[in-house]
Amino acid sequence: MILSIESSCDDSSIAITDIKTKKLIYHKKISQELEHSVYGGVVPELAARLHVEALPKILVECQEYFPKLKAIAVTNAPGLSVTLMEGVTMAKALSLSFNIPLIAVNHLKGHIYSLFIEKEEVFPSTILLVSGGHTQIIEANSLSDMKIIASTIDDSFGESFDKVSKMMGLGYPGGPIVQENGIKGNENRFDFPVPLRQSPKIEFSYSGLKNAVRLQIEKLGDKEINEQDKYDVCASFEKTAVAHIMQKVKKLFKKKIPLNFAIVGGASANIRLRTSIEELCNKNKTKLFLSELKYCSDNAAMIGRVAIEQYKQKDFISIEDIDIQTRIKERSLPL
């Protein structure tokens, strides 16, 4: 079995995965949403302290599996440096204590493999990754052959939901909160501009949309923003945010219709986005893959699924050589 650790942001998670059967034997995640909601977003130093408390508590529950472990896997990039370090430090200690190999896992590949938990891989696939830190389209042919073909030039899809929610004091994380409030709102009340509408490039941007929402909230604030105003802002924003992604994905489909398409990442849980992508794929006879909702956000189960493939390839790393990376700047996904 492989023990995997995820601590790239504000979720402390450990999983045990059977190498041969790919079966998820154990999985637990402790979320920090409540602690960070007070601040309207993740506070890195607080997240690191909470990982120090949570990860050992989860590890204690895994003791019965220790004799069967063949490797330790851990997220080492990308993510918050202070939180990645907590997981990597624990992974190093376990690898050294049990004298078993260490596997460094790219967090973005983890999200892609959230599609394949307890399943076989399906490649080639075109993948839309939407999360609090990333908005990308990835051409994935295999574990070692993945290329980012489009990305955001500023803010991410998920981060924009967090900021809009924070602007109105609705709480954190913003994705589910904005979605829930938007259900009660009029999506046509505010005509927010769709980013990069005239641009022929397949790329994303959310800074302008966020600013348009901010200006509208300030305008409403002059006469005291009420609950219905908030619902309408959420609905109108969500409509525009998804319309932007769909406009760019449709451009991609016009160039070449993918055989397989998938949405992954924490923000892939958005119902409007899922429904819109599903309609596009059905229209073009493209097979759509979706992660189970419980595996959309950060979790160790997806890290363990990647680790199985790396274990088969003997893709190990020494305790001395493993490092952390806060961002992936390349247009490919190494590791």
N, C-alpha and C positions, 0 to 999 in steps of 0.2 A: 504494500500500500504506500501511498504518498501522502504526507501531511503538507497542506498548503496554507499559507498565511497571506492575508490581505489587510493592508493598513495605509493605502495610498492617500486617503482623505479622512472622512469622518465615520467610517464603518470599520469596526474591529471584527474580523472574521477568520475562522479556522475551519478547514474541511479535511476529511480523510477519504481518499478515493482509491478504489481497487484498480490496479494497473491493468490486469488482464481483461476484466469484464467491463471496466469503465463505470462500475456502479458507485454511486455516492453513498458511502458507508455512514458518514457523520458530517453534519454541517451546522454551524451556528454563527449567527451574526448579532453583534450588539451595536445598535445605532446610537449616534450621539445627537440626533435631531433636536431633542428636547433642550439639551444644554446650549446648543448653538442658536436656537430659535430666539433667544433673548437678544442676541446681537444682530439678527437678521441675516446671518451668513456664518460660514465656518471661520473660527479663530484658530489658526494653526497651532499655536502654543497650547491652547486648551485641548485641542484634538489630540496632541501628542501625549499630554498628561493622562487623558482618558484611555488612550491605547495602553499605557503602562499599567493601568488598573484592570482593563477588560481582557486583554490577551492572555495573561496568566490564568485568569478565572476560567476561560474557555479551555485552555490547554489541559487543566486538571481533569476535565471530563474526557479527555482523549487517552488517558494513561493505559487503558486496556489494549489499545492498538499499537503501543510503542514497540512491542517485540516483532511486529509484522512490517514495520516501516522499512522501505528500501531507499527513500530519498526525502529531502525536505525542500519544498518549493516556496518561493516568496516573491511578491511584487517588488520590483526594484526601480521601475520607471514606467510612465511618468507619474508625477504626483507631488504632494507637498514634501519638502525635504525632511522636515522634523517628524512627520508621521511615517514616511517610508522607512526612516532610520529605526523606528521602534520595531517594525516587522522584521527588517533585515538583521537587527541585533539578535532577536529571538531565534531567527532561522540559523544564524551562525552558531549560536550556543547549542542548538539541538543537533545540528550537523556534526559538530565537534564531539558532543557528549555520546551520540549514538554511532559515531564513526561511519556515517553514510553520506552519499553525495548531496551537494547543494545545487538547486536549479533556480536560476534567475528568470523571472517571467515578466514580459512586457504587459503592462496593464491593458493596453488597447487590444492586444491579441487575446487577452482574457475576455474582454467584452465580445469579441468575435466568436470565441469558443463557448460563450454562454448559450449559443445556439445548439451546441452539440453535447451538453451535459447528459451523460448516460446514453449517448447516441454516437453514430459514426459521423465523421466529417463529411461535408458536402462542398466540393470545390469543382470547378471555379465558381465563385460567387462575387457579386457586386454588393458592397455593404455600406449602408448609411449609418455612421456612428454619431449619435447625438447625446451629449452629456453636459454636465456642468462646466467641463473644461474643454470639450472638443465638439466640433461639427465638421465631419469629414466624409468623403466618399472614398472607399478603399476597394481596389481590385485585388481579390485574394485568390490565388491559384493553388497555394499550399501553405503550410505553416511557415516555410522559409521563403516564400515568394508572395509578398504582399506589397502593394504600392499605393500610396495616397495620391489620388488623381484630382481631388478637389478639397478645399478646406476653407475655414473662415479667415477673413483678412483682419478681423478684430475680435469681437466677442462671440460667444457660443450660444446656441439655441437654448440650452438648459440654463445658462447663466442669466440670460435675458429674462426668463421667467422669475428667477430668484430676485433680480433687481426690481422688476415691476411690482412683485409682491411686497418687497421692502419699502418701495416708494409710498405705498398705501398702508403700511403697517399691518399687513395681513399675516406675516410670519414666514417661517422657513421650514422645509424647503418649498420654493415657490411653485414648482411644477404642478403638483397635485392641488395646491391651494388655489392657484389661478384657474386651473381647469374646473374645479368644483364651483368657484364663484362665477365663472363664465357661463355655466349652465343656466344660471338665473338671469343672465344679462342679454342685452340686445347687441348682437355682433355687428350691426350695421349703423349703430348710433355715431361712432367715431370713425372717420375715414383716414386711418393711419397709412402712410406711404409704404408700399412694398419695396424693400431694399433692392438695389441693383436691377430694377425692373427692365431698364433699357440696355443693360450690359449683356453682350453676347457670351461673356465668360461664364464658366460653371464654377462659381465661388460664392461664398456666403458672407453676410455682414449683418450685425445686429446693433451696432452702436447708434446708428441714425434712428432706428425704430425706437430704441430705448429713450432717446432724447425727445422724440415726438410724443411719446407717452408721458414723459416727465413734464413737458410743457403743457399738455392737456390737463394733467393733474393739478398743476399750479394754477391754471385758468379756472378749474372747477373749485379750487380751494378758496378763491376770492368770495365765493358764496357758500362756503362750508360744504365740502364733499360729503354726500350721504351714501347709504348702503347701495342704493340702486346705481348711483354713479360708479361705484367700485365694481359692481357686477358688469356694467356696460363696458368699462375700461378693460376688464379682464377678457370679456368675450371678444371685443374688437381687436385687442392686442393678439390674442391667441389665433384668431382668424388670419390676421396679417402675417404672424410669425410662421405659421404652417404654409400659408400661400407662397411665401418666399422660398421655402424648401421645395415645395412641389413644383414651382416654376423652374427651378434649376434641375431637379431630377427629371422633369419632362424633357428638358434640353438634352440631357444625357441619353434618355431613351430614344430621342430622335436621331442621335448619332449612331447608336447601336443598341438594339433591344437585348438586355441581359437574359441569359438562360435562367439564372437564379439570382434573386435579390433578397436582401435581408435588412432589417433595422435592429440596431443594438445600442446599448448605453442606457443610462438612467432615464433620459428624456424620451426614450423610445416607448415608454409606457403611456405617452400621451395618446388618448383615444382618437382625437381628430386626425393626428398624423398617421396613426396606424390605419384608420379607415381610408384615408386619402391614398396612401401607398397601396393598400389592398385593391382599391378600385383601379388604379393605374396598372398594377400587375395583371389583374384579371383581364383588362382590356387588351393587353399585349401578350397574353398567354405566357407570362413569366411566373415561375414558381416562387412564391413568397415564403420566407422563413422568419419566424418571430421567436424571440426568447420568451420563456414563461415569465409572467410579470414578477415573480419572486426572484428571478435571476437578472432582471434588467439593471438594477442598481449594483454598486460594488459588492462583491462577495468572493469568498475563497473557493467556492465550488467551481467557478469558471477558471480560476487560477490553477486548480488541481487538474482540470480537463486539459489545459494547455501542457501542463507538466507531464502528463502521460506521454504525449507525443515527443516531448523533449527527452524524456527518460529513454524511450525506445531508440532515439538517435544518439544516446549517451552525451547529450548536450548539457554538461555539468560545468560548474564554475568553482574556483577555489575560494576559500574564506578570505584570502588576501586580495583577490581580484574583484570580488563583487563590490559594486558601487551603486550609488543612487543617482537618478536623473530626474530633474523636475519637469523638463519638457523634451519632446521629441521634435527636433527641428528638420530632420531629414524627410524626404518625400517617400522613403521606404521604411519598413518596420523591421529593423534588425533584431538580434537576439534569437 
